[in-house]
Amino acid sequence: MRHTGSAARRNARRQYRVTGRPGYREAGSPVGAIGTRPVPMSGTEHDRATAGVSDCRLRHLSRNRRRAPDHSAPRASRQGGITMKAQSLVHALRDTAYLDGIDVGAYLDLAREQHPQLYAELDFGRDGAQQALASLAQVFNEFETDDRDNGRGDSYRRAQQNIAVRMTGIRRLFELAGGVQDVRDLPPTWRTLDLLAGDGLLTRALRVLAPQVRDGVISSDIARTMVTAALAAGLPAIRQDARFLFMRSATMDAVILAYGSHHVPSDDRTTVFQEAARVLRPGGRFVVHDFEEGSPSARWFSEAVHRHSAAGHPYRHFTAEELRRGLGAAGLRGIRVHRVYDPFIMRAATREDAVGQLADYMHDMYGLCGLDRGDATREAVRARVWHLCEECFCFGPHDGGADHTDTWPRRPAVYRVGGQWVAEIPRIALVGVGEK
């Protein structure tokens, strides 16, 4: 799809400015959810999605700033080192709409100038790229904004401003993806693709957990607002459907599909797994994270999210056997399924603040607007959310696995550590790992 009118394209590029500073946000928008119509972001939605970003600016990328490929540069530094046929396709797609105010050509220019390593890993010249971009233009899912189609994108992003809430599980994901006992042992050159990145939570988390790995995570998501915010924050990011990646083969040390993998339709899961395997280097690892079908962690989605969020939760979660089959069908080896402790943890000065802030987090992250009924006060809504958590996240003595000790609470708990109060909601994640 082309923008209508070259003047409109130039004006859009001239006007595209993003400033401010983002909070930490969640990696977890769904993939593969093809809508029925293209829905451009309004100015208000764009401002809200990128509000507060100041570390970097999406510079104006007018047509006359675009440079011809530098054929004197090493092959790996040019876009994919692709064939002449693929180069012709990329050239033909440059004016195709991609993000709000940015077409494919402008995005490639931005990637080349700000994220040269990502640029070398891109491949918009793949067979099928044109059709994939056309499908992408039709996507508008619940993670764009709260204002349309029962969305929860704004509240979802707001919830993720506290990066520490789920750091325990995120740390373990990186260790499994890197094949290390401690995330601090990851090599500085380690590269991973986060398929459900949102606006780059895992990238920010890795900077805290393993600062030696600078920009080791490429943020990939299907939601416009998520990718726009990640790019505005100076993070390497790409908008793509996990069923068709605009990435070169054999370029990633790891691929992570986490915090939303159940949103992948059952019929598309094999395709997504195969695409992930394609972009892995030999020896690379594919990590798939979900909450096992029928478990207390999955029950939260069916009994709380489905009933009380505007969008509901009509999605089926993975089973351990399905993970094994899917990883095997993708041609991966050394397949293992782990059960990982992945709690929500909130720390505050008082007991009331710890519980209340964690209840706010759960309310916003899952869009539980149905609990805001009547003239309910904030305290009443918090109490309803916490009660739901106590009902759903209740584990038996034999729940769990080898990846964690038996010291974790079997139901939501509040306790003191030093001078702080801690509210903790337990979760056990199902994590499959396969190696190429």
Phi, psi and omega per residue, in radians:
M1 nan 2.334 3.140
R2 -1.829 2.634 2.967
H3 -1.103 2.624 3.111
T4 -1.553 1.865 3.055
G5 1.692 2.177 -3.134
S6 -1.142 -0.599 3.120
A7 -1.093 -0.715 3.109
A8 -1.098 -0.683 3.116
R9 -1.099 -0.804 -3.105
R10 -1.112 -0.729 3.140
N11 -1.118 -0.708 3.133
A12 -1.075 -0.728 -3.135
R13 -1.204 -0.670 3.139
R14 -1.113 -0.637 -3.039
Q15 -1.473 -0.147 -3.019
Y16 -1.363 1.767 3.111
R17 -2.324 2.441 3.077
V18 -2.358 2.196 3.088
T19 -2.355 2.833 3.130
G20 2.116 -2.902 -3.126
R21 -2.377 2.234 -3.124
P22 -1.500 2.754 2.921
G23 -1.501 3.050 3.060
Y24 -1.306 2.404 -3.066
R25 -2.351 2.953 -2.965
E26 -1.411 2.565 2.963
A27 -1.742 1.873 -3.119
G28 3.097 0.342 3.088
S29 -1.232 2.602 -3.073
P30 -1.280 2.756 3.064
V31 -1.977 2.772 2.966
G32 1.326 0.080 -3.117
A33 -1.561 1.586 -3.069
I34 -1.452 2.186 -3.136
G35 -1.505 -2.863 -3.068
T36 -1.962 -0.100 -3.066
R37 -2.788 2.647 3.018
P38 -1.317 2.354 3.126
V39 -2.223 1.718 -3.142
P40 -1.161 2.557 3.088
M41 -1.239 2.441 3.003
S42 -1.323 2.919 3.097
G43 -1.045 -0.660 3.131
T44 -1.117 -0.780 3.140
E45 -1.110 -0.723 3.128
H46 -1.092 -0.770 3.137
D47 -1.092 -0.712 -3.123
R48 -1.183 -0.688 -3.109
A49 -1.165 -0.552 -3.040
T50 -2.020 0.241 -3.085
A51 -1.062 2.357 3.016
G52 1.548 0.057 -3.119
V53 -1.395 2.179 3.131
S54 -2.299 -0.283 -3.057
D55 -1.154 -0.493 3.131
C56 -2.617 2.948 -3.077
R57 -2.276 2.366 2.989
L58 -1.363 1.755 -3.018
R59 -1.191 2.734 -3.137
H60 -1.273 2.338 -3.004
L61 -2.174 1.179 -3.139
S62 -1.236 2.847 -3.059
R63 -0.988 -0.648 -3.075
N64 -1.329 -0.098 3.038
R65 -1.556 -0.211 -3.093
R66 -1.270 2.331 -3.117
R67 -1.817 2.644 3.017
A68 -1.203 2.664 3.107
P69 -0.971 2.449 3.131
D70 -1.499 1.679 -3.068
H71 -1.310 -0.125 3.052
S72 -1.476 -0.221 -3.132
A73 -1.314 2.791 3.068
P74 -0.986 2.602 -3.054
R75 -0.986 -0.702 -3.083
A76 -1.172 -0.354 -3.118
S77 -1.492 -0.223 3.069
R78 -1.519 2.831 -3.009
Q79 -1.103 1.575 3.004
G80 1.387 -0.146 -3.050
G81 0.944 0.747 -2.920
I82 -1.542 2.928 -3.106
T83 -1.230 2.894 3.116
M84 -1.057 -0.677 3.115
K85 -1.066 -0.767 3.140
A86 -1.182 -0.666 3.093
Q87 -1.065 -0.686 3.112
S88 -1.119 -0.688 3.122
L89 -1.148 -0.764 3.109
V90 -1.026 -0.757 3.125
H91 -1.066 -0.713 -3.120
A92 -1.197 -0.451 -3.082
L93 -1.602 -0.048 -2.995
R94 -1.012 -0.590 -3.105
D95 -1.587 0.101 -3.140
T96 -1.272 2.335 3.121
A97 -1.029 2.438 -3.075
Y98 -2.356 -1.065 3.041
L99 -2.133 3.001 3.131
D100 -1.072 1.980 3.130
G101 1.410 0.029 -3.102
I102 -2.290 2.212 3.022
D103 -1.653 3.132 -3.073
V104 -1.046 -0.753 -3.130
G105 -1.075 -0.755 3.123
A106 -1.136 -0.664 3.097
Y107 -1.105 -0.768 3.127
L108 -1.094 -0.674 3.087
D109 -1.091 -0.774 3.120
L110 -1.073 -0.801 -3.140
A111 -1.073 -0.749 -3.127
R112 -1.100 -0.702 -3.057
E113 -1.401 -0.657 -3.031
Q114 -1.812 -0.471 -3.076
H115 -2.395 1.216 -3.037
P116 -1.056 -0.545 3.119
Q117 -1.200 -0.745 3.044
L118 -1.051 -0.764 -3.125
Y119 -0.991 -0.716 3.139
A120 -1.178 -0.332 -3.095
E121 -1.695 -0.115 -3.113
L122 -1.396 2.652 3.071
D123 -2.599 1.484 3.044
F124 -1.474 0.055 3.122
G125 -1.710 0.139 3.109
R126 -1.098 2.571 2.988
D127 -1.028 2.269 -3.129
G128 1.681 -0.081 -3.094
A129 -1.104 -0.667 -3.118
Q130 -1.105 -0.760 3.125
Q131 -1.170 -0.663 3.133
A132 -1.123 -0.705 3.099
L133 -1.148 -0.673 3.112
A134 -1.102 -0.725 3.097
S135 -1.162 -0.691 -3.126
L136 -1.072 -0.599 -3.129
A137 -1.126 -0.353 -3.114
Q138 -1.565 -0.125 -2.986
V139 -1.419 2.255 2.930
F140 -2.549 1.837 -3.053
N141 -1.928 -3.099 -3.013
E142 -1.170 -0.221 -3.076
F143 -1.666 0.189 3.095
E144 -1.418 -0.968 -3.049
T145 -2.732 2.770 3.080
D146 -1.321 -0.238 -2.902
D147 -1.491 -0.306 -3.023
R148 -2.281 2.567 2.974
D149 0.862 0.810 3.094
N150 1.011 0.622 -3.066
G151 -1.319 2.875 3.062
R152 -2.487 0.411 -3.069
G153 -1.108 -0.734 -3.108
D154 -1.153 -0.845 -3.139
S155 -1.164 -0.604 3.117
Y156 -1.086 -0.807 3.115
R157 -1.153 -0.663 3.137
R158 -1.073 -0.671 -3.114
A159 -1.103 -0.523 -3.005
Q160 -1.500 0.162 -3.138
Q161 -1.153 -0.365 3.074
N162 -1.757 1.759 -3.055
I163 -1.213 -0.362 -3.015
A164 -1.363 -0.276 -2.998
V165 -1.019 -0.679 -3.091
R166 -2.095 0.449 -3.069
M167 -1.135 -0.506 -3.133
T168 -1.036 -0.880 3.141
G169 -1.232 -0.652 3.141
I170 -1.089 -0.734 3.101
R171 -0.974 -0.808 -3.102
R172 -1.161 -0.630 3.090
L173 -1.026 -0.801 -3.141
F174 -1.127 -0.651 3.124
E175 -1.149 -0.719 3.091
L176 -1.185 -0.679 -3.140
A177 -1.171 -0.609 -3.111
G178 -1.624 -0.121 -3.118
G179 1.146 0.625 -3.120
V180 -2.154 2.749 3.096
Q181 -1.406 -0.482 -3.115
D182 -2.344 2.264 -3.088
V183 -1.017 -0.424 3.134
R184 -1.233 -0.183 3.116
D185 -1.569 -0.012 3.096
L186 -1.102 2.410 3.139
P187 -1.229 2.664 -3.097
P188 -1.046 -0.461 -3.078
T189 -1.613 0.090 -3.076
W190 -1.078 2.350 -3.098
R191 -2.228 2.279 3.093
T192 -2.390 2.617 3.101
L193 -1.861 2.093 3.107
D194 -1.689 1.844 -2.990
L195 -1.300 -0.338 3.137
L196 -2.160 0.969 -2.878
A197 -1.367 -0.324 -2.970
G198 1.042 -2.297 3.125
D199 -1.743 0.344 2.961
G200 1.859 0.560 -3.136
L201 -1.032 -0.789 -3.093
L202 -1.153 -0.596 3.069
T203 -1.065 -0.793 -3.139
R204 -1.178 -0.671 3.119
A205 -1.109 -0.736 -3.123
L206 -1.148 -0.561 3.092
R207 -1.096 -0.535 3.096
V208 -1.421 -0.790 -3.057
L209 -1.307 -0.644 -3.067
A210 -2.480 1.296 -3.051
P211 -1.084 -0.264 3.103
Q212 -1.234 -0.316 3.135
V213 -1.722 1.615 -3.080
R214 -1.479 2.136 -3.141
D215 0.919 0.727 3.135
G216 -1.326 -0.203 -3.115
V217 -1.950 2.200 2.979
I218 -1.595 2.142 -3.129
S219 -1.484 2.107 -3.136
S220 -2.146 2.301 -3.136
D221 -2.710 2.825 3.137
I222 -1.689 -0.250 -3.092
A223 -1.504 2.251 -3.124
R224 -0.983 -0.884 -3.032
T225 -1.107 -0.606 3.135
M226 -1.142 -0.863 -3.095
V227 -1.191 -0.694 3.102
T228 -1.023 -0.775 -3.138
A229 -1.167 -0.672 3.112
A230 -1.104 -0.805 3.111
L231 -1.098 -0.708 -3.137
A232 -1.111 -0.507 3.104
A233 -1.442 0.039 3.127
G234 1.459 0.294 -3.127
L235 -1.638 2.533 3.033
P236 -1.200 2.103 -3.027
A237 -2.599 2.697 -3.131
I238 -2.560 2.432 3.044
R239 -1.645 2.103 -3.141
Q240 -2.818 2.740 3.049
D241 -1.505 2.329 -3.097
A242 -1.121 -0.247 3.079
R243 -1.389 -0.310 3.134
F244 -2.575 1.825 -3.056
L245 -1.672 2.335 3.067
F246 -1.473 0.920 -3.049
M247 -2.271 2.582 3.068
R248 -1.217 2.680 3.093
S249 -1.247 2.625 3.000
A250 0.969 0.839 -3.138
T251 -2.055 -0.272 -3.011
M252 -1.869 2.470 3.009
D253 -1.349 -0.456 3.134
A254 -2.732 2.694 2.982
V255 -2.266 2.336 -3.129
I256 -2.077 2.259 3.036
L257 -2.092 1.743 -2.966
A258 -2.555 2.771 3.080
Y259 0.965 1.037 3.116
G260 2.416 0.149 -3.093
S261 -1.085 -0.444 3.103
H262 -1.146 -0.302 3.084
H263 -1.247 -0.303 3.100
V264 -1.232 2.108 3.137
P265 -0.980 2.524 -3.083
S266 -0.949 -0.695 -3.108
D267 -1.226 -0.284 -3.099
D268 -1.760 -0.103 -3.001
R269 -1.150 -0.662 3.100
T270 -1.087 -0.756 3.126
T271 -1.077 -0.770 3.140
V272 -1.099 -0.751 3.130
F273 -1.102 -0.729 -3.135
Q274 -1.162 -0.666 3.086
E275 -1.126 -0.727 3.101
A276 -1.071 -0.761 3.127
A277 -1.113 -0.620 -3.119
R278 -1.055 -0.722 -3.054
V279 -1.487 -0.078 3.096
L280 -1.328 2.483 2.949
R281 -1.297 2.775 2.999
P282 -0.966 2.269 -3.073
G283 1.561 -0.142 3.125
G284 -1.272 2.810 -3.045
R285 -2.089 2.419 3.022
F286 -1.877 2.173 -3.104
V287 -2.035 2.164 3.129
V288 -2.054 2.172 -3.066
H289 -2.043 2.321 3.032
D290 -2.716 -3.093 3.072
F291 -2.013 2.061 -2.893
E292 -0.980 2.312 3.111
E293 -0.896 2.229 3.118
G294 1.555 -0.112 -3.120
S295 -1.463 2.850 3.054
P296 -0.985 -0.611 3.136
S297 -1.132 -0.706 3.105
A298 -1.294 -0.509 -3.139
R299 -1.082 -0.522 3.079
W300 -0.973 -0.692 -3.113
F301 -1.241 -0.720 -3.083
S302 -1.345 -0.587 -3.037
E303 -1.750 -0.377 3.138
A304 -1.937 -1.001 -3.058
V305 -1.156 -0.801 -3.085
H306 -1.130 -0.599 -3.089
R307 -1.442 -0.565 -2.926
H308 -2.034 -0.072 3.068
S309 -1.709 2.715 -3.122
A310 -1.161 -0.634 -3.091
A311 -1.476 -0.310 -3.045
G312 1.239 -2.965 3.130
H313 -2.570 1.260 -3.117
P314 -1.509 0.903 -3.044
Y315 -2.175 2.535 3.110
R316 -1.711 2.302 3.142
H317 -1.463 2.849 -3.141
F318 -1.307 2.696 2.897
T319 -1.887 2.875 3.131
A320 -1.083 -0.714 -3.127
E321 -1.164 -0.656 3.112
E322 -1.130 -0.677 3.083
L323 -1.071 -0.797 -3.138
R324 -1.074 -0.808 -3.141
R325 -1.096 -0.784 -3.099
G326 -1.123 -0.746 3.118
L327 -1.163 -0.667 3.099
G328 -1.178 -0.704 3.134
A329 -1.147 -0.400 3.101
A330 -1.453 0.037 3.093
G331 1.465 0.277 -3.128
L332 -1.555 2.776 -3.095
R333 -2.214 3.091 3.130
G334 0.995 0.662 -3.008
I335 -1.285 2.294 3.079
R336 -2.404 2.559 3.079
V337 -2.045 2.175 -3.105
H338 -1.942 2.692 2.950
R339 -2.000 1.984 -2.931
V340 -1.958 2.351 3.066
Y341 -1.297 2.133 -2.998
D342 -2.408 1.210 -2.999
P343 -1.459 2.907 2.861
F344 -1.665 2.242 -3.141
I345 -2.318 2.211 3.102
M346 -2.170 2.289 3.111
R347 -1.974 2.434 -3.134
A348 -2.713 3.000 -3.074
A349 -1.302 -0.489 -3.126
T350 -2.211 2.802 3.098
R351 -1.066 -0.776 -3.106
E352 -1.084 -0.708 3.140
D353 -1.195 -0.691 -3.140
A354 -1.080 -0.844 3.137
V355 -1.180 -0.802 -3.094
G356 -1.116 -0.741 -3.133
Q357 -1.206 -0.621 3.087
L358 -1.227 -0.635 3.058
A359 -1.107 -0.717 3.073
D360 -1.055 -0.745 3.139
Y361 -1.032 -0.842 -3.128
M362 -1.139 -0.694 3.127
H363 -1.066 -0.817 -3.086
D364 -1.308 -0.732 -3.086
M365 -1.065 -0.683 -3.073
Y366 -1.822 0.114 3.055
G367 1.043 0.800 -3.041
L368 -1.424 0.978 -3.079
C369 -1.174 -0.351 3.122
G370 -1.150 -0.296 3.116
L371 -1.472 -0.107 -3.127
D372 -1.553 0.458 -3.009
R373 -1.222 2.689 3.083
G374 1.098 -2.543 -3.138
D375 -1.807 0.646 -3.078
A376 -1.037 2.350 3.060
T377 -1.361 2.926 3.107
R378 -1.052 -0.702 3.136
E379 -1.116 -0.656 3.132
A380 -1.171 -0.718 3.114
V381 -1.129 -0.751 3.101
R382 -1.011 -0.751 -3.135
A383 -1.116 -0.698 3.116
R384 -1.112 -0.754 3.135
V385 -1.099 -0.815 -3.108
W386 -1.102 -0.664 3.101
H387 -1.092 -0.738 3.081
L388 -1.056 -0.741 3.123
C389 -1.067 -0.722 3.134
E390 -1.154 -0.583 3.128
E391 -1.272 -0.664 -3.009
C392 -1.577 -0.797 -3.049
F393 -1.563 1.219 -3.114
C394 -2.211 1.923 -3.016
F395 -1.857 2.573 3.080
G396 -1.449 3.008 -3.084
P397 -1.144 -0.355 -3.095
H398 -1.813 0.034 3.071
D399 -1.283 2.591 3.113
G400 2.173 -2.723 -3.089
G401 -3.049 -3.004 -3.011
A402 -1.340 -0.199 -3.054
D403 -1.437 -0.022 3.126
H404 -2.624 2.866 -3.118
T405 -1.472 -3.139 3.131
D406 -1.592 0.244 -3.070
T407 -1.516 -0.091 -3.106
W408 -1.341 2.598 -3.129
P409 -1.236 2.513 -3.124
R410 -1.506 -0.080 3.081
R411 -2.674 2.901 -3.126
P412 -0.909 2.379 -3.038
A413 -2.398 2.706 3.068
V414 -2.298 2.256 -3.068
Y415 -2.682 2.963 -3.127
R416 -1.830 2.458 2.998
V417 -2.310 1.920 -3.067
G418 1.085 -2.212 -3.128
G419 -1.668 0.180 -3.092
Q420 -2.031 2.660 2.951
W421 -1.672 2.467 -3.112
V422 -2.173 2.212 2.978
A423 -1.853 2.253 -3.052
E424 -2.309 2.231 3.050
I425 -1.942 2.038 -3.074
P426 -1.342 2.541 3.000
R427 -2.553 2.530 2.993
I428 -1.997 2.132 3.123
A429 -1.707 2.561 3.030
L430 -1.687 2.117 -3.050
V431 -2.259 2.057 3.076
G432 -1.760 2.472 -3.128
V433 -2.302 2.278 3.052
G434 -2.334 2.619 -3.077
E435 -2.040 2.444 3.138
K436 -1.455 nan nan
